Amino acid sequence: MASYGQFCSVARAHELLGGRWTLLVVRELLCGASRFNDIRRGIPRISRTMLSKRLQELTFAGAVAHVDGAHGPEYALTEAGKELANLVSALGTWGQRWLPRSAKDEDNDLDPLLIDMQRRVRFASLPRHPLVVRFQIDRRAARFMLLTPNEASLCAQNPGFPEPVVIRSRLHALVSWWRGDATFTEAQRMGLEVEGPRALVRVFPGWFDRYQFAAVAPMPKNP
């Protein structure tokens, strides 16, 4: 790793954390991912080689520990790694407030969005019986989210439960609602459709706590 040659702690920390993907790896660990493939699911464009390299760097720096889990090797944030939550939160808040937010003009992946939705399910608001939500987004293959009173899982196929709710949407409309760029009603005008029994359609948005930074409003543009 090339050195900036400076005593400054900002420079020294940036030598470790400023590389491409590094803070996204930390974000996934902060969000609860612990196994290699689970971390990569949240960052689908990172190569396996690069993810391995970033995890090794974070482990060498003492921010991540390699541990034996119940189902194989896992990664966990150390005390030093957990302290990076403040940095990740500040970066997310800054980006939400100051960067342009026009999902229609962005190159977004579907999986990170659905994974974030899975992580932020309000279990107390779900129906009492397990159900599956089908996501038909643009022309992508259907994705399925199994929701039970205490578990949420993403699947490539329906695991065998009733499928009363179908989400049909352009990706940018779903992103705009989830990120807080648009209300649910505004996203519906953009092409987000929820199909199913009226009672379930009405309460569907309340099944989730939206994106962590959705409440951060963008700064008004100067006139």
Legacy VTK file of the C-alpha trace (Angstrom):
# vtk DataFile Version 3.0
C-alpha trace
ASCII
DATASET POLYDATA
POINTS 223 float
0.000 0.000 0.000
1.523 3.333 -1.064
2.124 5.846 1.687
1.207 9.523 1.580
4.308 10.225 3.633
2.428 12.351 6.168
2.214 12.217 9.964
-1.436 13.405 9.818
-3.961 10.855 11.078
-6.354 11.814 8.258
-3.736 10.808 5.709
-2.811 7.637 7.587
-6.444 6.527 7.913
-7.113 7.363 4.275
-4.249 5.093 3.229
-6.312 2.202 4.580
-9.897 3.324 4.042
-9.651 5.429 0.885
-9.333 2.561 -1.570
-12.192 1.626 -3.894
-14.805 -0.604 -2.193
-13.221 -0.508 1.289
-15.915 1.495 3.068
-18.633 -0.486 1.286
-17.138 -3.645 2.785
-17.267 -1.945 6.185
-20.878 -0.900 5.497
-21.896 -4.498 4.815
-20.246 -5.692 8.006
-21.954 -2.928 9.964
-25.277 -4.032 8.469
-24.820 -7.569 9.730
-23.167 -9.455 6.870
-20.477 -11.797 8.150
-19.775 -14.436 5.498
-17.792 -13.758 2.337
-20.648 -14.436 -0.085
-23.122 -12.399 1.973
-20.771 -9.414 1.912
-20.394 -9.776 -1.841
-24.162 -9.957 -2.385
-24.402 -6.424 -1.014
-21.604 -5.243 -3.345
-22.292 -7.271 -6.506
-19.796 -5.440 -8.723
-16.753 -6.191 -6.570
-14.672 -9.146 -7.730
-13.953 -12.007 -5.372
-10.250 -11.196 -5.599
-10.760 -7.557 -4.671
-13.117 -8.397 -1.802
-10.572 -10.856 -0.430
-7.872 -8.190 -0.688
-9.945 -5.553 1.091
-10.855 -7.954 3.891
-7.203 -8.869 4.312
-6.235 -5.186 4.535
-8.912 -4.482 7.125
-7.877 -7.559 9.088
-4.205 -6.565 9.004
-5.152 -3.072 10.265
-7.109 -4.572 13.170
-10.537 -3.369 12.026
-11.816 -6.848 11.115
-11.316 -10.249 12.738
-11.482 -13.591 10.921
-13.499 -15.996 13.065
-14.889 -19.528 12.863
-18.673 -19.388 12.558
-21.267 -22.105 12.898
-21.252 -22.680 9.125
-17.657 -21.826 8.262
-15.300 -18.837 8.230
-16.820 -15.454 9.061
-15.683 -11.857 9.413
-16.521 -9.593 12.328
-15.749 -5.990 13.094
-13.425 -5.401 16.027
-13.852 -2.463 18.400
-11.774 -0.407 15.959
-13.982 -1.507 13.067
-17.212 -0.725 14.880
-15.978 2.819 15.502
-16.045 3.303 11.723
-19.856 3.415 12.005
-19.578 7.140 12.706
-17.539 7.648 9.533
-19.902 5.598 7.376
-22.923 7.424 8.834
-21.364 10.830 8.223
-20.497 9.870 4.643
-24.017 8.578 4.000
-25.590 11.715 5.437
-23.322 13.952 3.382
-24.042 12.050 0.177
-27.791 12.099 0.788
-27.765 15.831 1.500
-25.379 17.161 -1.121
-25.219 14.778 -4.097
-27.770 14.925 -6.933
-30.567 12.380 -6.518
-32.052 11.324 -9.838
-32.406 7.550 -9.885
-33.589 7.574 -13.497
-30.155 8.823 -14.575
-28.162 6.432 -12.359
-26.715 2.995 -12.999
-28.187 1.030 -10.095
-28.227 -2.685 -9.273
-31.369 -4.347 -7.963
-29.820 -6.761 -5.441
-28.354 -4.176 -3.024
-31.754 -2.470 -2.898
-33.643 -5.684 -2.122
-31.031 -6.703 0.450
-31.481 -3.356 2.204
-35.253 -3.849 2.181
-34.788 -7.332 3.652
-32.653 -5.891 6.444
-35.195 -3.234 7.337
-38.406 -5.242 7.615
-40.791 -4.211 10.429
-41.690 -7.669 11.662
-44.324 -6.383 14.055
-46.209 -4.891 11.092
-46.331 -8.071 8.999
-49.345 -10.367 8.655
-49.340 -13.270 11.106
-48.936 -15.909 8.406
-45.855 -16.300 6.162
-46.134 -14.872 2.676
-43.975 -14.150 -0.337
-43.658 -10.837 -2.165
-42.770 -11.189 -5.831
-40.636 -8.391 -7.324
-40.956 -7.918 -11.091
-38.526 -5.061 -11.761
-38.056 -3.913 -15.352
-37.186 -6.983 -17.436
-35.076 -8.643 -14.770
-35.779 -12.146 -13.516
-38.338 -12.214 -10.733
-37.050 -12.068 -7.170
-38.944 -13.283 -4.116
-38.939 -12.071 -0.528
-40.220 -14.502 2.093
-41.709 -12.651 5.062
-42.600 -14.367 8.312
-43.261 -12.856 11.750
-39.557 -13.216 12.606
-37.607 -13.760 9.390
-37.068 -12.151 5.990
-35.274 -13.984 3.182
-34.510 -13.223 -0.457
-34.921 -16.075 -2.915
-34.483 -16.696 -6.622
-37.631 -18.857 -6.527
-40.762 -18.935 -4.420
-39.906 -21.318 -1.550
-43.481 -22.598 -1.453
-45.557 -20.011 0.411
-48.581 -17.970 -0.722
-47.658 -15.109 -3.036
-50.402 -12.508 -2.562
-48.366 -9.368 -3.273
-46.568 -8.554 -6.519
-44.406 -5.468 -6.998
-44.133 -4.360 -10.607
-41.906 -1.364 -11.107
-39.226 0.417 -13.019
-36.085 0.211 -10.932
-35.720 3.980 -10.700
-39.208 4.300 -9.190
-38.475 1.730 -6.490
-35.087 3.335 -5.755
-36.660 6.793 -5.542
-39.175 5.674 -2.930
-36.722 3.618 -0.898
-34.026 6.299 -0.852
-36.461 9.015 0.167
-36.373 10.929 -3.117
-40.125 10.451 -3.541
-43.140 9.534 -1.450
-44.815 6.210 -2.132
-47.591 8.003 -4.014
-45.055 9.872 -6.139
-43.212 6.622 -6.859
-46.495 5.085 -8.004
-46.826 7.901 -10.536
-43.321 6.981 -11.708
-44.332 3.382 -12.380
-44.309 1.553 -9.037
-47.303 -0.807 -8.844
-48.390 -3.034 -5.965
-50.800 -5.816 -6.933
-52.775 -7.933 -4.496
-55.680 -7.777 -2.044
-56.571 -4.195 -1.233
-55.872 -4.616 2.480
-52.317 -5.822 1.816
-51.628 -3.252 -0.892
-52.609 -0.463 1.489
-50.245 -1.538 4.281
-47.314 -2.761 2.172
-45.189 0.423 2.568
-45.491 0.095 6.350
-43.820 -3.310 6.320
-40.429 -1.609 6.009
-38.327 1.056 7.637
-37.025 2.881 4.625
-33.358 3.407 3.839
-31.297 4.535 6.812
-30.750 8.027 5.353
-34.163 8.471 3.704
-35.120 11.216 6.138
-32.084 13.328 5.213
-33.445 16.024 2.933
-31.373 17.339 0.023
-30.033 20.850 0.291
-32.089 23.314 -1.755
-30.443 24.443 -4.938
-29.304 28.027 -5.059
-31.696 30.195 -7.089
LINES 1 224
223 0 1 2 3 4 5 6 7 8 9 10 11 12 13 14 15 16 17 18 19 20 21 22 23 24 25 26 27 28 29 30 31 32 33 34 35 36 37 38 39 40 41 42 43 44 45 46 47 48 49 50 51 52 53 54 55 56 57 58 59 60 61 62 63 64 65 66 67 68 69 70 71 72 73 74 75 76 77 78 79 80 81 82 83 84 85 86 87 88 89 90 91 92 93 94 95 96 97 98 99 100 101 102 103 104 105 106 107 108 109 110 111 112 113 114 115 116 117 118 119 120 121 122 123 124 125 126 127 128 129 130 131 132 133 134 135 136 137 138 139 140 141 142 143 144 145 146 147 148 149 150 151 152 153 154 155 156 157 158 159 160 161 162 163 164 165 166 167 168 169 170 171 172 173 174 175 176 177 178 179 180 181 182 183 184 185 186 187 188 189 190 191 192 193 194 195 196 197 198 199 200 201 202 203 204 205 206 207 208 209 210 211 212 213 214 215 216 217 218 219 220 221 222
